[in-house]
């Protein structure tokens, strides 16, 4: 009899282990959220017009590196690559510019210019600090913190149509989305801020909400949807770096909360079945 009792106990324990394992394996996705990898999207603009590139610019040693081919072609320069020398040659009626990967030397119309950083090779592209190249061609160069953009300005430049980037969003969209992400996502990780930005974008695609970022943020038909947006100073707010990065990631299609339309720092009692994910203590709902 004692052996039978022990046997039943062992069977019961095994069943408990199987049930526990089943619960763990079938836990919904909202139990925990993995941290997202930061991706910085930098926009290149000539006289206010975004230009296309198949390789994202990056910041290194306080310099913004850009793929030289796409910037040079937008400047209406011819681009030649000499494989044996790892050398790029840019030419137009005014300039011949030579550069080598892993070298800080530029030869401009047979005159040597030494940069404070090297030309780099990245993903099969020659990357050069944009300011050097643009200023050689007579452009004024500015960095825009609000939109993470490099602005190159010069009168009389006609950008080839094939080099123009047709974005689905505007600079104003970046700024407003970054502002609401900043105030609603204070002290949150990049994942939390990205999720908030995507809630706003999801609403622009839903027929029950306005169809622009600005109008979603200031929507007050039933109640103030984003109360911090109605406080003094919001419309002049300069968002922090991580909020701009999160806003641009969302605008570029990086989404970590699917089609969620709501979030709150406490669970909604009437939407428990719609809970998708919890990030940094914020509850995200469909």
N, C-alpha and C positions, 0 to 999 in steps of 0.2 A: 504493500500500500504506500509506503514511504517513497519507494522508487517511482511509483506512478505519479505521486505529488511532485517530485523533483522533475520528472519528465514534463508534466504540464507547465510547471514554472518555466522550464527552458523554452518550451514552445511559445509561451506567453511573451517571454523576453524577446524571442526572435521576431514575433509579430510586431512588437513595439518598435524594434529596430527597423523593420521593413517599412512600417508606417512613418517613422521619423525620417527615414531616407527619402521616401516618396514626397513628403512635405517639403524637404530641403530642395529636392530636385525640381519641384513644381512651384516654388515660390514665385510670385509675380515680379515683374521687372522693377517695381517701385521700391523693393526692399533696400537696395543700395545703388548708388550711381557711381560709375567710374569717372575719374577726373579726365577731362578732355585735353587733348594736346593743342597747345597754342599755335595758331597759324596767323601770321601777320600779312595782310593783303595791302600792298602799297600800290596806289594808283599813280600812273605817270600821265601828266597833262601838258599839252602844248597849247598855249593861248586859251586855256580853259577846256580844251577838248581832250577827253581820255584817249590814250593810244593803246593799241593792242600789243600784247607780248605773250608768248607761250611759256614763259618762265617768270615766276614771281620775283620781283626785286627783293632784296634783303638789306638789313642794316648790319654793318660790321665795322668796328673801330670808329664809330660815329660817322661813317660814310654810307650813303645809300648806293648799293651796287645794282646796276641794271644790265640786262642783256643788250650788248652793244648793237647787234644787228637790227633789232626792232626800233631802237631809238634813232640810229643813224638813217635807217630807211625813212622814218618819219621826218627826218631833217632833209630828205631828198638826196641822200648820199648813196653811192654805190658801195657794196661791201664784198670784200674778197677774203677768203680764208686760205692760208698757206700751211698745209698740214705739217710738212717736215720741220717748219720753224715755229709751229704753234703761234702763228702770227696772223693778225687781222689788219687789213688795209682798208681805210675809208677814203673815198675820193668824191669831190665835186669840183665845180669851176674855181673855187677859192682855196680849197685845202686838200692836202694829202696827209692823212693821219695814220701812223703805224704804231702797233702795240703788240706786246708779246705776253702770253700767259706766264704768270709767276715773275713778272718784271714790273718795276715801277717806272719804266722809261717809256715816254711817248716821243715819237719823232713827228713833228708838225712842220710841213714844208721845209724839211731838211734841218730843222732846229730841234735840239733836244730839250724836252721838258721832263723833270723828275717829279713824280707824285710822292706823297707821303705814305702811300699804300700800294700794293701790287695789283695788277690785273689778275683775275682769277678765272679758272675754268669750273663750271658748275652745270651738271646735267647736260653736258654736250654744248653748252653755250659759253661764250666769252663774256665775262662780267666785268664792268668797269665802273668806277665811281662817277656818277652821272654829272656832278658839278664840273669836273674837269672837261668832259666832252662838250657839255652844253655851253660853257663859258668860252671855249675855243671858237664855237660857232656863233658867239655873240648873243646868247640867251641870258636873260636874268633868271636866276634860279632861287626858288623859295620853297621852304618846307611848311606844310599846313598840318598843325597838330590836331585840328578838329576832325580832319578827314583822312589822315595818314596818306597825304598826297605830296608828290613832287611836282611843283608848278614851274614850267619853263615858258618864258614869255619873250616874244620878239615880233616886231611888226612885220607884216608882209609875208609870213610863212604860210604856204598852202600845204596842208597835210594830205598825202595820198589817201584815197578812200579806203584802200586795203589795210591801212595802218590805224584806222579809227576804231576804237572800241565802243560797241553799242551796249552800254550797260542797261540793266533793268531797273536801276535806282539812281537817284541824284545825290549830290553832296548834301542837300537839305535833309534827305532821308537818313543819311549817316548821322548827321548831327542830332536830329530829334530822337532817333533810335538810341544813340549813345547816351543822350541826356536821361531818357526814361530808364534805361538800363542802369545808369549811375545811381539815380535816387531810389529805385526799387531794389537794387542789388547791392546796397552798401554792405561791406564785410563778407560778401559771398565770393566763392571761388569763381574761376573763369567758367566752369561748367554751369554754375548757378546763373551767372550773368548771361551766358549764351542761351540758356533756357528761357529767361525772361524776354530777351530780344526776340526769340522765336515765337513766344506767345503773341507778341504784338504783330509779327508778320503773319502768323496763322489767322489772326482776326481780319487782316486785310483781304484774305482769300475766302472768308466765310460770309455768306449772304446776310447773316444776322448782325454784322458789324460794318462800320464804314470801310471804304476800300483804299484809304491812304494811311500812312503811318501817322502823320500829324493828326488826322481826324480820329483815328483810333485812340491816340493818347488823350485827346481832349473830349472824347465821347462822354456826354453826361445826360443822355436821353432818359435813362431810368435812374441812374445814380452816377456819381463820379467814379469812373472805372479805375482811374489811376490818381488817387487823391494827391500824391506829392507833386503832380504836374500842375496843380492849381494853387500851389503855394508861391509867395513872392520870391522872385529871383530865379525861378525855374527856366524861364525863357532866355535868360542870359547866362545860364550855367555852363561852365566849361567842364565837360566830362573827363574823368580820369582815363589814363592810358588803357587800362584793362577793359573799360566799358566801350571805348572806341574799337578796340580789337574784337571784342565780342560782337558788337553791332555789325562790323564788316564781315566777320565770319558767318553770321546769320544771313546777311544780305547776299553772300557768295554761295549760299545753299547748304551750309553746315548746320544740321538740325539734330539736337539731342533729346527732344521731347515730342517727336512725332507731330500729331495734329492738336496738341493741347491748346485750349483757349483760356484757361483760368489757372491762377496760382494763388496761394495764400500761406501765411506763416502758421496757420492752424488748420486742422482737417475740417472740411465741410461735412456736416452731418447728413446733408441731403444729397451728397454726390459721392458717397463712399464707393459705389460701383464704378465710378468714372475715374478713380485715382489711377494715374499712370506711373508716376515716379516721385520720389522724395529726394531733393537735392539740397544740401546744406540746411536742412530743416524746413525748406519750402515745399509745399505740396502742389503738385502739378496735375491738373485734371483735364479730361476731354470736355 
